[in-house]
Amino acid sequence: MIPLSEIREQLDEIDSQIVRLYEKRMELCAEVGLTKIASGKKVYDKEREMQKLATLSQMASNEFNQRGITELYEQLMAMSRKLQYQILTEHGVIGKTAFIGIDSLDKKGARLVFQGVEGAYSQAALHSYFGEECDSFHVQTFRDAMETLEDGLADYAVLPIENSSAGAVSQVYDLLVEFENHIVGEIVLPIRHMLAGLPGTKIEEIECVYSHPQGLMQSARFLDEHRNWQQISVANTAIAAQKVLKEQKKTQAAVCSEYAAKIHHLEILKEGINDNSNNSTRFIIVSNQKVYLKQAGKISICFEIPHESGSLYHILSHFIYNNLNMTKIESRPIEGRTWEYRFFVDFEGNLNDAAVKNAIRGIREEARNLKILGNY
């Protein structure tokens, strides 16, 4: 049996040879990148890579090594592509995003739309971002808001995209793909549910509570203390407040925001009844213009990938290689394609950054249907 120390010496020698050969290989890959600039060829040639992997794996002596060689060369080829994308970026062959950088959003005189009714959390977010004196109106659905924006009847829409307790608002993600509207800003609004009723109402008088299903769920601990109350779901918390005002019954109450209670002239009977005091919702500001703030530091994209082993890993490696911090990833089923998904990714950066350009170029070549949803 060979002593362990001797085995390690031999491994060290082999590893030093591998490093030298790797660097020689990358030098040649750089030459390939320069050649592709001159010829206008794409960096990613999937058919060529598949042929090469098949040839190399057959050189191995057993099935275990065949799998290892395939995995090793998948990584080598991925590194080669990333180097070539970097060379293209350094030579100004970066492609265009069609987004225009601006110094600030044109808020003065802007027409704003939100989903829901007066007093909705979306309206509160809108006022927090644009100010109390803004020109706004509401529509019934998220789709209505996106259509209104696309038709030019509004300059900006304010839409919820995720809640810290309930998760992503999947319908809004889908609409961002469907419509040519883009994210230009965001605001995080703390969600603090109140129990609100008609002025003079006492908690002992309440028999029925209205709210959005999430509002009821997020206040379950408090509501469980009053199991004799009937809980009725409505479209949103503002409609719950509106209903209590309209029906003028002291036996009814709403789980809603302080803002909704104020708008609908209700009295707050109990503050902060939601279970999680750190609950918040992230709202996005959406425009029908392809613009981004020059000082923006966050980018949202979506893409589809082949339904193949390792495909997501290879796409996400573009963030790692370009030292970009990915802050969120969501997946949504692709309609009409069973078990295939569209991925939504948020990461830190600006569309004018070289690393961002490099990553986006690589993802665009290797993924399907890349869409930049916004830089904000």
Stockholm file with secondary structure:
# STOCKHOLM 1.0

chainA/1-376         MIPLSEIREQLDEIDSQIVRLYEKRMELCAEVGLTKIASGKKVYDKEREMQKLATLSQMASNEFNQRGITELYEQLMAMSRKLQYQILTEHGVIGKTAFIGIDSLDKKGARLVFQGVEGAYSQAALHSYFGEECDSFHVQTFRDAMETLEDGLADYAVLPIENSSAGAVSQVYDLLVEFENHIVGEIVLPIRHMLAGLPGTKIEEIECVYSHPQGLMQSARFLDEHRNWQQISVANTAIAAQKVLKEQKKTQAAVCSEYAAKIHHLEILKEGINDNSNNSTRFIIVSNQKVYLKQAGKISICFEIPHESGSLYHILSHFIYNNLNMTKIESRPIEGRTWEYRFFVDFEGNLNDAAVKNAIRGIREEARNLKILGNY
#=GR chainA/1-376 SS CCCHHHHHHHHHHHHHHHHHHHHHHHHHHHHHHHHHHHHTCCSCCHHHHHHHHHHHHTTSSSHHHHHHHHHHHHHHHHHHHHHHHHHHHHTTCCCCCCCEEESSCCCTTCEEEEESSTTCHHHHHHHHHHCTTCEEEEESSHHHHHHHHHTTSCSEEEEEEEETTTEECHHHHHHHHHSSCEEEEEEEEECCCEEEESTTCCGGGCCEEEECHHHHHHTHHHHHTTTTSEEEECSCHHHHHHHHHHHTCTTEEEEECHHHHHHTTCEEEESCCSSCTTCEEEEEEEESSCEEETTCCEEEEEEECCSSTTHHHHHHHHHHHTTCCEEEEEEEECTTSTTCEEEEEEEECCTTSHHHHHHHHHHHHHSEEEEEEEEC
#=GC SS_cons         CCCHHHHHHHHHHHHHHHHHHHHHHHHHHHHHHHHHHHHTCCSCCHHHHHHHHHHHHTTSSSHHHHHHHHHHHHHHHHHHHHHHHHHHHHTTCCCCCCCEEESSCCCTTCEEEEESSTTCHHHHHHHHHHCTTCEEEEESSHHHHHHHHHTTSCSEEEEEEEETTTEECHHHHHHHHHSSCEEEEEEEEECCCEEEESTTCCGGGCCEEEECHHHHHHTHHHHHTTTTSEEEECSCHHHHHHHHHHHTCTTEEEEECHHHHHHTTCEEEESCCSSCTTCEEEEEEEESSCEEETTCCEEEEEEECCSSTTHHHHHHHHHHHTTCCEEEEEEEECTTSTTCEEEEEEEECCTTSHHHHHHHHHHHHHSEEEEEEEEC
//
